[in-house]
Amino acid sequence: MLTFLIVLTVIIAFAVLIGRGTAGSTGIVDRDAQRMNAELTAIAGYTRPDHR
């Protein structure tokens, strides 16, 4: 049982390390994140009384 848990932990750690470097592309712009950021900025701007 202990061996199984150790092996499982190693496999998960390896997958996390590999996935961290290959998940997505660095040259791609995240349009959804930009749109959400713009919407949240607009909402925050309209609710702030000192917004100019």
N, C-alpha and C positions, 0 to 999 in steps of 0.2 A: 504494500500500500504506500509506504514512504517512497519507494523507488518510482512508483507511478506519479505521485505528486511532484517529485523533483523533475522527472522527465516532462511532465505537463507544464511546469513553470518555465523550464528551459525553452520549450517549443513556443510558448506564448511570448516570452521575452524576445526570442529571435524574430518572431513575426512582427512584433511591435517595432523593433529596430529596423527591420527591412521595410516595413510599411511607412515608416516616418520619412524615409528618403525618397520613396517612389510614389507616394500618394499625391497625385496631381502634377501639374507642370508649373515651373516657376515663371514661364513666359506668358501664361494665360491669365487674363484679367477676369476676376470674379465679378461678373455683371450683377448677379443677385445681391452680393454683399455691397456693391456700390449703390444700387438702388435702395436697399434697406437703409444704408447709412444716410443717403440723401433724404429719405422720407423721415427718418428719426430726427435728423437735424432740422428739417422744416417744421416738424411738430414741436420740437423743443424751442425753436425760434419764435413760433407764433404764441406759445404759452408764456414766454418770458416778457414781462412788461417793459424792460429796458432794451429790448431788441430793436436795432436800427437798421 
